Amino acid sequence: MRKFKKLLAVGACLCMSLSLLAGCGSGSGNASGSGSSDSGTKQESTKSSDLSFAFCTNTLNNTFQSSIDAKLKELCDANGISYTCLDPDYDLNTQLSQLSDVANSGYDAVFIIPVDSAGITSGLAEIKDAGIPIFNVDTAVIEDDIENFVTQFVGTNAYMAGQLVGEQMAKDYPDGADIAILDFPSNESCVDRVNGFLDGLGDNKDKFNIVAQQDGEAALDASMSLAEDIITANTDLQAFFCINDPSALGAAAAVKAANKTGQIGVYSIDASPDGKQALLDGEFTAVACQVPVQIAEYAFNAAQKYVGGDTTIDEKKVYLDSHLVLKDEAEQTVNDWQ
């Protein structure tokens, strides 16, 4: 039966590549192929192989996700494994449709970043019922779904990343400061970053006056607009904490427009190529890293071992360490994620 599913998977992949003319348009420039369908499905590669893996991301319009895609494709190509990437571009209904397609296509393993952590339960259930192991990466689904459907979760330690940034801000402002937070409360990983940041302020936490905490949507434009208003309304503002680099780049642009670069600090999490450049240019004060390439490597190795017959899972949830990226590391790795 399993062999039959694998044959179906190869056939399905061939049909998808012909009918959709798909190819993950990776922002990193490392992915091969081109074209996409109206449904948001993008085909990365189709190879004759005994195994086939799928990556159901939440978007490829971000170098974080596209770097995971590029690394998974690289590893699959190197190991002769057929690989498909499905991009819903942050649309939950599209992702649910794609998860259903995966369940019916006989893949051997699937990697998933949810559009909505609490909204994809039905899709996960379909895949689990089809006997396909699920490796949830980067952003965790809800706890019950991890317990009931997910084989393993792999992500950056978001709390640790936030804590590191909080500790750095506490060192930079030992007497406290008026600060603003640009968060993204619909994303569990971003909530963890904020909680870690606040705890990282430590004994100095009460010295910090949070003059604003608003949803920057994890996006440059939305965060820039909010930051402009916050700067205007708070003449004594001393620093922003932002949950990712796009948000922090928006804050940095607002700071620059107000002619306050160097006067208002910008603290971020990601250490994307753009974030590293901002650190080198003095637009960011500090940035802790996410590790998408390491996530892809860890999840791929776990999936390959699992489908190879070793179904032992030592840790249900794996959190890879973050660290502060200093300027010397940024200079050496400015074009890459870690």
Solvent accessible surface area in square Angstrom, and as a share of the most:
residue,aa,sasa,rsa
1,M,173,0.77
2,R,84,0.31
3,K,151,0.64
4,F,114,0.47
5,K,48,0.20
6,K,56,0.24
7,L,114,0.57
8,L,89,0.44
9,A,1,0.00
10,V,34,0.20
11,G,30,0.29
12,A,27,0.21
13,C,1,0.00
14,L,92,0.46
15,C,85,0.51
16,M,36,0.16
17,S,33,0.21
18,L,140,0.70
19,S,87,0.56
20,L,48,0.24
21,L,130,0.65
22,A,14,0.11
23,G,2,0.02
24,C,1,0.01
25,G,49,0.47
26,S,16,0.10
27,G,52,0.50
28,S,45,0.29
29,G,65,0.63
30,N,115,0.59
31,A,23,0.18
32,S,58,0.38
33,G,57,0.55
34,S,91,0.58
35,G,42,0.40
36,S,61,0.39
37,S,23,0.15
38,D,160,0.83
39,S,62,0.40
40,G,16,0.15
41,T,9,0.05
42,K,42,0.18
43,Q,4,0.02
44,E,7,0.03
45,S,20,0.13
46,T,40,0.24
47,K,66,0.28
48,S,113,0.73
49,S,25,0.16
50,D,118,0.61
51,L,40,0.20
52,S,1,0.01
53,F,0,0.00
54,A,0,0.00
55,F,0,0.00
56,C,0,0.00
57,T,0,0.00
58,N,9,0.05
59,T,0,0.00
60,L,8,0.04
61,N,131,0.67
62,N,41,0.21
63,T,56,0.33
64,F,10,0.04
65,Q,11,0.05
66,S,0,0.00
67,S,11,0.07
68,I,0,0.00
69,D,0,0.00
70,A,11,0.08
71,K,33,0.14
72,L,1,0.01
73,K,20,0.08
74,E,96,0.43
75,L,35,0.17
76,C,0,0.00
77,D,49,0.25
78,A,83,0.64
79,N,71,0.36
80,G,32,0.31
81,I,3,0.01
82,S,0,0.00
83,Y,0,0.00
84,T,0,0.00
85,C,0,0.00
86,L,4,0.02
87,D,7,0.04
88,P,4,0.03
89,D,87,0.45
90,Y,123,0.47
91,D,65,0.34
92,L,54,0.27
93,N,115,0.59
94,T,30,0.17
95,Q,0,0.00
96,L,44,0.22
97,S,63,0.41
98,Q,4,0.02
99,L,0,0.00
100,S,29,0.18
101,D,76,0.39
102,V,1,0.00
103,A,11,0.08
104,N,117,0.60
105,S,16,0.10
106,G,6,0.06
107,Y,3,0.01
108,D,3,0.01
109,A,0,0.00
110,V,0,0.00
111,F,0,0.00
112,I,0,0.00
113,I,0,0.00
114,P,3,0.02
115,V,37,0.21
116,D,60,0.31
117,S,10,0.07
118,A,62,0.48
119,G,24,0.23
120,I,0,0.00
121,T,52,0.30
122,S,71,0.46
123,G,1,0.01
124,L,1,0.00
125,A,27,0.21
126,E,72,0.32
127,I,0,0.00
128,K,99,0.42
129,D,125,0.65
130,A,21,0.16
131,G,50,0.48
132,I,4,0.02
133,P,14,0.09
134,I,0,0.00
135,F,0,0.00
136,N,1,0.00
137,V,2,0.01
138,D,15,0.08
139,T,7,0.04
140,A,21,0.17
141,V,5,0.03
142,I,65,0.33
143,E,105,0.47
144,D,97,0.50
145,D,3,0.02
146,I,5,0.02
147,E,124,0.56
148,N,84,0.43
149,F,39,0.16
150,V,3,0.02
151,T,19,0.11
152,Q,9,0.04
153,F,4,0.02
154,V,0,0.00
155,G,0,0.00
156,T,8,0.05
157,N,40,0.21
158,A,9,0.07
159,Y,82,0.31
160,M,55,0.24
161,A,1,0.00
162,G,0,0.00
163,Q,59,0.26
164,L,39,0.19
165,V,0,0.00
166,G,0,0.00
167,E,70,0.31
168,Q,45,0.20
169,M,0,0.00
170,A,15,0.11
171,K,148,0.63
172,D,60,0.31
173,Y,43,0.16
174,P,76,0.48
175,D,124,0.64
176,G,11,0.11
177,A,6,0.05
178,D,36,0.19
179,I,0,0.00
180,A,0,0.00
181,I,0,0.00
182,L,0,0.00
183,D,16,0.09
184,F,50,0.21
185,P,75,0.47
186,S,89,0.58
187,N,28,0.15
188,E,87,0.39
189,S,12,0.08
190,C,7,0.04
191,V,48,0.28
192,D,57,0.30
193,R,13,0.05
194,V,10,0.05
195,N,69,0.35
196,G,0,0.00
197,F,0,0.00
198,L,34,0.17
199,D,73,0.38
200,G,6,0.06
201,L,4,0.02
202,G,41,0.39
203,D,152,0.79
204,N,34,0.17
205,K,87,0.37
206,D,141,0.73
207,K,108,0.46
208,F,16,0.06
209,N,82,0.42
210,I,68,0.34
211,V,45,0.26
212,A,15,0.12
213,Q,87,0.39
214,Q,69,0.31
215,D,61,0.32
216,G,0,0.00
217,E,101,0.45
218,A,23,0.18
219,A,37,0.29
220,L,71,0.35
221,D,104,0.54
222,A,27,0.21
223,S,0,0.00
224,M,60,0.27
225,S,58,0.37
226,L,41,0.20
227,A,0,0.00
228,E,74,0.33
229,D,93,0.48
230,I,4,0.02
231,I,11,0.06
232,T,112,0.65
233,A,80,0.62
234,N,35,0.18
235,T,109,0.64
236,D,104,0.54
237,L,8,0.04
238,Q,67,0.30
239,A,0,0.00
240,F,0,0.00
241,F,0,0.00
242,C,0,0.00
243,I,1,0.00
244,N,14,0.07
245,D,1,0.00
246,P,35,0.22
247,S,0,0.00
248,A,0,0.00
249,L,34,0.17
250,G,0,0.00
251,A,0,0.00
252,A,7,0.05
253,A,36,0.28
254,A,1,0.01
255,V,3,0.02
256,K,128,0.54
257,A,77,0.60
258,A,39,0.30
259,N,130,0.67
260,K,50,0.21
261,T,72,0.42
262,G,77,0.74
263,Q,121,0.54
264,I,8,0.04
265,G,10,0.09
266,V,2,0.01
267,Y,0,0.00
268,S,0,0.00
269,I,1,0.00
270,D,7,0.04
271,A,0,0.00
272,S,8,0.05
273,P,32,0.20
274,D,90,0.47
275,G,0,0.00
276,K,0,0.00
277,Q,80,0.35
278,A,3,0.02
279,L,8,0.04
280,L,49,0.24
281,D,87,0.45
282,G,40,0.39
283,E,57,0.26
284,F,6,0.02
285,T,63,0.37
286,A,9,0.07
287,V,0,0.00
288,A,0,0.00
289,C,0,0.00
290,Q,11,0.05
291,V,1,0.01
292,P,0,0.00
293,V,34,0.20
294,Q,77,0.34
295,I,0,0.00
296,A,1,0.00
297,E,62,0.28
298,Y,81,0.31
299,A,0,0.00
300,F,2,0.01
301,N,88,0.45
302,A,14,0.11
303,A,0,0.00
304,Q,59,0.26
305,K,92,0.39
306,Y,55,0.21
307,V,40,0.23
308,G,68,0.65
309,G,60,0.57
310,D,65,0.34
311,T,79,0.46
312,T,82,0.48
313,I,55,0.28
314,D,124,0.64
315,E,96,0.43
316,K,76,0.32
317,K,69,0.29
318,V,9,0.05
319,Y,102,0.39
320,L,29,0.15
321,D,96,0.50
322,S,4,0.03
323,H,74,0.33
324,L,45,0.22
325,V,4,0.02
326,L,116,0.58
327,K,109,0.46
328,D,86,0.44
329,E,48,0.21
330,A,0,0.00
331,E,113,0.50
332,Q,148,0.66
333,T,46,0.27
334,V,32,0.19
335,N,124,0.64
336,D,83,0.43
337,W,25,0.09
338,Q,29,0.13
